[in-house]
Amino acid sequence: MRPLIIVTACLLCASCCLFPEPTCPRNVVISGYWPNTNEMLRPWSQNAAQNPGGWEGQNWNGHGFDVYAFFPEFPPDGNPMNDPFGSDGWVGSGDLKVDYQDTSADFWRLMDTYQPHIVVTTSRGGSIGWEVEAVEGGHDGGSGNPADDWNSDQHGSIGQPTQASVDARSWTAISTYRAGTRLSSQLPMAEIVTATQALGLESVQIDTNGTSGNYLSGFMGLHGLYYNQIASHNVAAGHIHVGISVSAANAETLMRTTLDTILSAIDPSSLSCPR
């Protein structure tokens, strides 16, 4: 009788038998720029040159998500501050150079490839510790051209994110979210602060007033939140600023706790597949 029951079930829901519910990876993409943010993300890079110890992102910590990290390098000594502003050494090499055009192209390539359910962007800040940014965008350079909202990276022949030089989605993001119109973080900010403060490593706070600024930090932070707006499967995105004095070891520990907090709050089985 069991075969009959199976057949009957298929007759009642023929599409379920012929077209079973698809499975899809539950991906997390995390990104960095200048040290210490590139150094803290090495365990989640699949690039053997960047992470000779081996990728640990598969089903990270048993949360049901695969975590992938992308960041630039700064040869020869790993310190971009030794190089002139806007020089090749300043912007780095590889993925996500500190350059508007490169960041735009790489960001959307990574989004299209990995279709992440969660995006966490990071960058180096000033005299802060671990700062979770509450809002991004809203800048106004005083002209009708959105490119003028952004400080020049002084790299190459085009220093600002012009319409002709960045991905169309980047242009839509910076054209829409400007002149006071902002996007809010979609990370569990209070929970992240509670968990990371408990480590006692660095000062931790939520920046509720400012943004990540109108240079590459803010550009990347806005990109993560804009992806969350246009990708229905994406359930969390936000930016974290890491202070210049935070050691790479402390930053990695803080990132591990931040990721644990985010992923603990989301049931991977409840998520829809990318369309």
The 8 nearest C-alpha neighbors of each residue, nearest first, counted from 0:
[[1, 3, 2, 4, 5, 6, 7, 8],
 [0, 2, 4, 3, 5, 6, 7, 8],
 [3, 1, 5, 4, 0, 6, 7, 8],
 [2, 4, 6, 0, 1, 5, 7, 8],
 [5, 3, 7, 1, 2, 6, 8, 0],
 [6, 4, 2, 8, 3, 7, 9, 1],
 [5, 7, 3, 9, 8, 4, 2, 10],
 [6, 8, 10, 4, 9, 5, 3, 11],
 [9, 7, 5, 11, 6, 10, 4, 12],
 [8, 10, 13, 12, 6, 11, 7, 16],
 [9, 11, 7, 13, 8, 12, 6, 5],
 [10, 12, 8, 9, 13, 7, 6, 14],
 [13, 11, 9, 15, 10, 14, 8, 16],
 [14, 12, 9, 10, 16, 15, 11, 17],
 [13, 15, 17, 18, 16, 12, 19, 9],
 [16, 14, 19, 18, 12, 13, 17, 9],
 [17, 15, 13, 14, 18, 9, 19, 12],
 [16, 18, 14, 15, 13, 19, 9, 12],
 [17, 19, 15, 14, 16, 20, 21, 13],
 [20, 18, 15, 16, 21, 17, 14, 22],
 [19, 21, 18, 22, 15, 16, 14, 17],
 [22, 20, 19, 23, 272, 18, 271, 24],
 [21, 23, 20, 24, 272, 19, 271, 25],
 [22, 24, 272, 25, 21, 273, 271, 26],
 [25, 23, 26, 22, 65, 64, 272, 115],
 [24, 26, 64, 65, 116, 23, 267, 115],
 [27, 25, 115, 65, 64, 116, 24, 66],
 [26, 28, 66, 117, 115, 118, 65, 116],
 [29, 27, 67, 118, 68, 66, 115, 119],
 [30, 28, 119, 68, 120, 118, 67, 69],
 [31, 29, 120, 69, 68, 70, 121, 119],
 [30, 32, 70, 36, 37, 121, 122, 120],
 [31, 33, 122, 70, 37, 36, 71, 97],
 [34, 32, 36, 123, 37, 35, 122, 31],
 [35, 33, 36, 37, 38, 32, 123, 78],
 [34, 36, 38, 247, 37, 33, 39, 123],
 [37, 35, 34, 31, 39, 38, 33, 32],
 [36, 38, 31, 34, 70, 40, 39, 35],
 [37, 39, 35, 36, 40, 41, 247, 34],
 [40, 38, 251, 36, 247, 37, 250, 41],
 [39, 41, 37, 38, 42, 43, 68, 36],
 [40, 42, 44, 50, 43, 38, 39, 49],
 [43, 41, 44, 40, 54, 55, 50, 53],
 [42, 44, 68, 56, 67, 41, 54, 55],
 [45, 43, 68, 41, 46, 42, 54, 67],
 [44, 46, 54, 47, 43, 50, 53, 67],
 [45, 47, 49, 44, 48, 50, 51, 54],
 [48, 46, 51, 50, 49, 45, 53, 44],
 [49, 47, 46, 50, 51, 45, 44, 52],
 [50, 48, 46, 47, 51, 41, 44, 45],
 [49, 51, 47, 41, 52, 48, 53, 46],
 [52, 50, 47, 53, 48, 49, 46, 54],
 [53, 51, 50, 54, 42, 47, 55, 41],
 [54, 52, 51, 50, 55, 47, 42, 45],
 [53, 55, 45, 43, 56, 44, 42, 52],
 [56, 54, 43, 57, 42, 53, 59, 66],
 [55, 57, 66, 59, 43, 65, 54, 58],
 [58, 56, 65, 59, 55, 66, 64, 54],
 [59, 57, 63, 64, 65, 61, 62, 56],
 [58, 60, 56, 57, 61, 62, 65, 64],
 [61, 59, 62, 58, 259, 63, 56, 57],
 [60, 62, 58, 59, 63, 64, 57, 65],
 [61, 63, 60, 64, 59, 58, 262, 263],
 [62, 64, 58, 61, 267, 59, 65, 25],
 [65, 63, 58, 25, 62, 26, 59, 66],
 [64, 66, 57, 58, 26, 56, 59, 27],
 [65, 67, 56, 27, 26, 28, 43, 64],
 [68, 66, 28, 43, 44, 27, 29, 56],
 [69, 67, 44, 29, 43, 30, 28, 40],
 [70, 68, 30, 94, 44, 29, 31, 67],
 [69, 71, 31, 37, 94, 30, 32, 95],
 [72, 70, 93, 94, 92, 96, 95, 91],
 [71, 73, 92, 91, 74, 93, 77, 70],
 [74, 72, 77, 91, 79, 78, 88, 75],
 [75, 73, 76, 77, 72, 88, 91, 78],
 [74, 76, 77, 73, 78, 88, 72, 79],
 [77, 75, 74, 78, 73, 79, 81, 72],
 [78, 76, 73, 74, 75, 79, 72, 34],
 [77, 79, 80, 76, 81, 73, 34, 74],
 [80, 78, 89, 81, 82, 88, 73, 77],
 [79, 81, 82, 78, 89, 83, 84, 88],
 [82, 80, 79, 78, 83, 89, 88, 76],
 [81, 83, 80, 89, 79, 88, 84, 86],
 [84, 82, 86, 85, 89, 81, 80, 88],
 [85, 83, 86, 89, 82, 153, 152, 80],
 [84, 86, 154, 153, 89, 152, 83, 90],
 [87, 85, 89, 88, 83, 84, 154, 90],
 [86, 88, 90, 89, 91, 85, 154, 92],
 [87, 89, 91, 86, 82, 90, 79, 73],
 [88, 90, 79, 86, 87, 82, 91, 85],
 [91, 89, 97, 96, 87, 88, 98, 85],
 [92, 90, 73, 88, 96, 72, 89, 71],
 [91, 93, 72, 71, 96, 73, 94, 90],
 [94, 92, 71, 96, 72, 95, 91, 70],
 [93, 95, 71, 70, 96, 69, 105, 92],
 [96, 94, 102, 71, 70, 105, 101, 97],
 [95, 97, 90, 91, 98, 71, 92, 94],
 [98, 96, 90, 95, 215, 32, 91, 99],
 [97, 99, 96, 101, 100, 102, 152, 90],
 [100, 98, 102, 160, 101, 103, 159, 215],
 [99, 101, 103, 165, 102, 98, 164, 104],
 [102, 100, 104, 98, 103, 99, 96, 105],
 [101, 103, 95, 99, 105, 100, 104, 106],
 [104, 102, 100, 106, 101, 105, 165, 166],
 [103, 105, 101, 102, 106, 107, 108, 166],
 [106, 104, 108, 102, 107, 103, 95, 101],
 [107, 105, 109, 103, 108, 104, 102, 110],
 [106, 108, 110, 109, 105, 104, 111, 103],
 [109, 107, 105, 111, 106, 110, 112, 104],
 [108, 110, 112, 106, 107, 111, 113, 105],
 [111, 109, 107, 114, 113, 112, 108, 106],
 [112, 110, 108, 109, 114, 113, 107, 106],
 [111, 113, 109, 110, 114, 108, 107, 115],
 [112, 114, 115, 110, 109, 111, 26, 28],
 [115, 113, 110, 111, 112, 273, 116, 26],
 [116, 114, 26, 27, 117, 113, 28, 233],
 [115, 117, 233, 26, 234, 232, 27, 25],
 [116, 118, 27, 235, 115, 236, 233, 234],
 [119, 117, 236, 28, 29, 27, 223, 235],
 [120, 118, 29, 237, 236, 238, 28, 30],
 [121, 119, 238, 30, 29, 220, 237, 239],
 [122, 120, 239, 31, 238, 240, 30, 36],
 [123, 121, 240, 32, 31, 216, 36, 241],
 [122, 124, 241, 240, 242, 33, 243, 36],
 [123, 125, 242, 241, 240, 243, 122, 127],
 [124, 126, 242, 243, 127, 123, 241, 244],
 [127, 125, 242, 243, 124, 128, 244, 241],
 [128, 126, 242, 125, 129, 124, 241, 130],
 [127, 129, 242, 202, 201, 241, 203, 130],
 [128, 130, 203, 241, 240, 202, 242, 204],
 [131, 129, 240, 204, 239, 205, 203, 128],
 [130, 132, 239, 205, 206, 204, 238, 133],
 [133, 131, 206, 238, 134, 239, 205, 130],
 [132, 134, 184, 207, 183, 206, 131, 205],
 [135, 133, 183, 182, 210, 184, 132, 181],
 [136, 134, 210, 221, 182, 181, 220, 217],
 [137, 135, 181, 176, 138, 177, 221, 182],
 [177, 136, 138, 179, 180, 181, 178, 176],
 [139, 137, 177, 178, 136, 148, 179, 140],
 [140, 138, 178, 148, 141, 177, 137, 142],
 [139, 141, 148, 147, 142, 138, 149, 145],
 [142, 140, 139, 143, 148, 147, 144, 178],
 [143, 141, 144, 140, 147, 139, 145, 148],
 [142, 144, 145, 141, 147, 140, 139, 146],
 [143, 145, 142, 146, 147, 148, 140, 174],
 [146, 144, 147, 148, 174, 173, 143, 140],
 [145, 147, 160, 161, 148, 144, 159, 149],
 [148, 146, 140, 145, 149, 144, 142, 159],
 [140, 147, 149, 139, 146, 145, 138, 213],
 [150, 148, 213, 147, 214, 146, 151, 159],
 [151, 149, 214, 213, 152, 159, 148, 147],
 [150, 152, 158, 159, 153, 149, 214, 154],
 [151, 153, 158, 154, 85, 98, 150, 159],
 [154, 152, 85, 158, 151, 155, 84, 157],
 [153, 155, 85, 152, 158, 86, 156, 98],
 [156, 154, 157, 153, 158, 85, 86, 152],
 [155, 157, 158, 154, 153, 159, 152, 164],
 [158, 156, 155, 159, 154, 153, 160, 161],
 [157, 159, 151, 153, 152, 154, 156, 155],
 [158, 160, 151, 161, 146, 157, 149, 99],
 [161, 159, 146, 99, 165, 164, 100, 162],
 [162, 160, 146, 164, 163, 159, 165, 170],
 [163, 161, 164, 170, 165, 160, 167, 146],
 [162, 164, 161, 165, 166, 160, 167, 170],
 [165, 163, 161, 162, 100, 160, 166, 157],
 [166, 164, 100, 103, 162, 163, 160, 169],
 [165, 167, 169, 168, 103, 104, 170, 164],
 [168, 166, 170, 169, 171, 165, 162, 163],
 [169, 167, 171, 170, 166, 172, 165, 107],
 [170, 168, 172, 166, 167, 171, 165, 173],
 [169, 171, 167, 173, 168, 172, 162, 174],
 [170, 172, 168, 174, 169, 173, 175, 167],
 [173, 171, 169, 175, 170, 174, 176, 168],
 [172, 174, 170, 176, 175, 171, 145, 169],
 [175, 173, 171, 145, 172, 170, 176, 177],
 [176, 174, 172, 173, 171, 177, 180, 170],
 [177, 175, 180, 181, 136, 137, 173, 174],
 [137, 176, 178, 138, 180, 179, 136, 139],
 [179, 177, 139, 137, 138, 180, 176, 136],
 [178, 180, 137, 177, 181, 138, 176, 139],
 [181, 179, 137, 176, 177, 178, 136, 182],
 [182, 180, 136, 137, 176, 135, 179, 134],
 [181, 183, 135, 134, 136, 224, 184, 176],
 [184, 182, 134, 133, 185, 135, 181, 224],
 [185, 183, 237, 133, 186, 134, 236, 224],
 [184, 186, 235, 236, 237, 183, 187, 224],
 [185, 187, 188, 235, 184, 236, 237, 261],
 [188, 186, 190, 189, 191, 261, 185, 260],
 [187, 189, 191, 186, 190, 192, 131, 205],
 [190, 188, 192, 191, 187, 193, 205, 194],
 [189, 191, 193, 192, 188, 187, 194, 260],
 [192, 190, 188, 194, 189, 193, 257, 195],
 [191, 193, 189, 195, 190, 194, 196, 203],
 [194, 192, 190, 196, 191, 195, 189, 197],
 [193, 195, 191, 197, 192, 196, 190, 256],
 [196, 194, 192, 197, 198, 193, 191, 253],
 [197, 195, 198, 193, 194, 199, 192, 203],
 [196, 198, 195, 194, 199, 193, 200, 192],
 [199, 197, 196, 195, 200, 194, 253, 201],
 [198, 200, 197, 196, 201, 195, 202, 203],
 [201, 199, 198, 249, 202, 196, 195, 253],
 [202, 200, 128, 199, 203, 129, 245, 196],
 [201, 203, 128, 129, 204, 196, 200, 127],
 [204, 202, 129, 130, 128, 196, 201, 192],
 [203, 205, 130, 131, 206, 192, 129, 202],
 [204, 206, 131, 130, 207, 132, 133, 188],
 [205, 207, 132, 208, 133, 131, 209, 204],
 [206, 208, 133, 205, 209, 132, 134, 210],
 [209, 207, 206, 210, 133, 134, 132, 205],
 [208, 210, 207, 206, 211, 134, 212, 132],
 [209, 211, 135, 212, 134, 132, 217, 208],
 [210, 212, 217, 216, 135, 132, 220, 209],
 [213, 211, 217, 210, 214, 216, 209, 215],
 [212, 214, 149, 217, 150, 218, 138, 148],
 [213, 215, 150, 216, 212, 217, 149, 218],
 [214, 216, 218, 217, 219, 97, 99, 213],
 [217, 215, 219, 218, 211, 214, 122, 220],
 [216, 218, 211, 212, 220, 213, 219, 215],
 [217, 219, 215, 221, 216, 220, 214, 222],
 [218, 220, 222, 216, 221, 217, 215, 223],
 [221, 219, 217, 238, 222, 223, 218, 120],
 [222, 220, 224, 135, 218, 219, 223, 136],
 [221, 223, 219, 225, 220, 224, 226, 218],
 [224, 222, 226, 220, 225, 221, 236, 118],
 [225, 223, 227, 221, 226, 222, 236, 237],
 [224, 226, 228, 222, 227, 223, 221, 172],
 [227, 225, 223, 228, 229, 224, 230, 222],
 [226, 228, 224, 225, 233, 230, 229, 236],
 [229, 227, 225, 226, 230, 224, 231, 233],
 [228, 230, 226, 227, 231, 225, 233, 232],
 [231, 229, 227, 232, 233, 226, 228, 273],
 [230, 232, 233, 229, 227, 228, 273, 234],
 [231, 233, 273, 230, 271, 116, 272, 234],
 [234, 232, 116, 227, 230, 231, 117, 235],
 [233, 235, 116, 117, 232, 227, 236, 185],
 [236, 234, 117, 185, 186, 233, 118, 227],
 [237, 235, 118, 185, 119, 224, 186, 117],
 [236, 238, 184, 119, 186, 185, 224, 223],
 [237, 239, 120, 220, 121, 132, 119, 131],
 [240, 238, 131, 121, 130, 132, 241, 120],
 [239, 241, 130, 122, 124, 123, 121, 129],
 [242, 240, 123, 129, 124, 128, 122, 130],
 [243, 241, 127, 128, 124, 125, 245, 244],
 [242, 244, 125, 245, 124, 123, 126, 241],
 [243, 245, 242, 246, 126, 128, 127, 125],
 [246, 244, 242, 243, 250, 128, 249, 247],
 [247, 245, 249, 248, 250, 244, 35, 243],
 [246, 248, 250, 35, 39, 249, 38, 251],
 [249, 247, 251, 246, 250, 252, 39, 245],
 [250, 248, 252, 246, 251, 247, 253, 245],
 [249, 251, 247, 253, 248, 252, 39, 246],
 [250, 252, 39, 254, 248, 253, 249, 247],
 [253, 251, 249, 255, 254, 250, 256, 248],
 [252, 254, 250, 256, 251, 255, 195, 257],
 [255, 253, 257, 251, 256, 252, 258, 250],
 [256, 254, 252, 258, 257, 253, 259, 251],
 [255, 257, 259, 253, 254, 258, 260, 195],
 [258, 256, 254, 260, 259, 255, 191, 253],
 [257, 259, 261, 255, 260, 256, 262, 254],
 [260, 258, 256, 262, 257, 261, 263, 255],
 [259, 261, 257, 263, 258, 262, 191, 256],
 [262, 260, 258, 264, 263, 259, 257, 187],
 [261, 263, 264, 259, 265, 260, 258, 62],
 [264, 262, 260, 261, 265, 259, 62, 266],
 [263, 265, 262, 261, 260, 266, 187, 259],
 [266, 264, 262, 263, 267, 261, 269, 234],
 [265, 267, 268, 269, 264, 270, 263, 262],
 [268, 266, 269, 270, 265, 63, 25, 64],
 [269, 267, 266, 270, 271, 63, 265, 25],
 [270, 268, 267, 266, 271, 265, 272, 232],
 [271, 269, 267, 268, 272, 232, 266, 116],
 [270, 272, 232, 273, 269, 268, 231, 23],
 [271, 273, 23, 232, 274, 270, 22, 21],
 [274, 272, 232, 271, 114, 231, 230, 23],
 [273, 272, 232, 231, 230, 271, 114, 23]]
